[in-house]
Amino acid sequence: MNKRERGVIYAQDIMVFTGRSRSYAYSIIKQVKEYYGKSKHQLVTVQEYADFHGIDVKEVKSSLG
């Protein structure tokens, strides 16, 4: 059975990846949304998060499990 990769990153994922607090994770999501011109209801993708921080997408995805 193929494991399907998640395309969306959540605050909890950022907390695990960075080791930082929940408030930090939510502020990062807010910054990424502002950078990409997204509305409050729109989700942030793993690709957008990685590009925003200059991190390799594979590195972020590997931390998601």
N, C-alpha and C positions, 0 to 999 in steps of 0.2 A: 504494500500500500504506500502510495506517495504521500509524503508529509507536505502539506501546503504551508508556504511561508506567509506570514502576516505582512501586510503592506503599510499598516498604520502603527504609529508609536504613541504610547500613552505616558502620562506622568510617572506611573509606577515603573515603567521600563527605563525612563531617564534616571529615576532614583537608583535603580539597580546598576545601571551602566556607569553613572558618575559617582555614586556613593554619596550624593548630596541629599538635601532635605526635600520634602514635598513642595514647599513654597518655592524653592529654587526651580524644581522641575516644571511647575506651572508657569513660572515667569519665563522660562525658556520656551515653552510651547507658545506663550503669548508673543514673544519676540519673533519666533519663526512665522507665526500667522501674520503678524504685521509686515514682516519682510516680504512675504509672498502675496500680500494683499488679500488674505483670506478673511472670511466672516467668522464670527464667534462659533457658529454651528458647524463649520467645516473642520475636518480632521487633518492632522499633520502626518505626512507619510514618512517612512523610514528614510527614503531617498532625500526628501527635503531637509530633514533633521541632519543627516550626514553632510549634505552639501553646505548647509548653513554653518556648520562647525568645522568643515574641512576634514572630516573623518571618512575613512573608507567605509562604504556601505557594508561590506562583508564583516567588518569588525563590529559594527552595530548589530547586524543580524545574528552574529554568533552569540552575542550577549543575551538575545531574546530567547534563546533556547531552542 
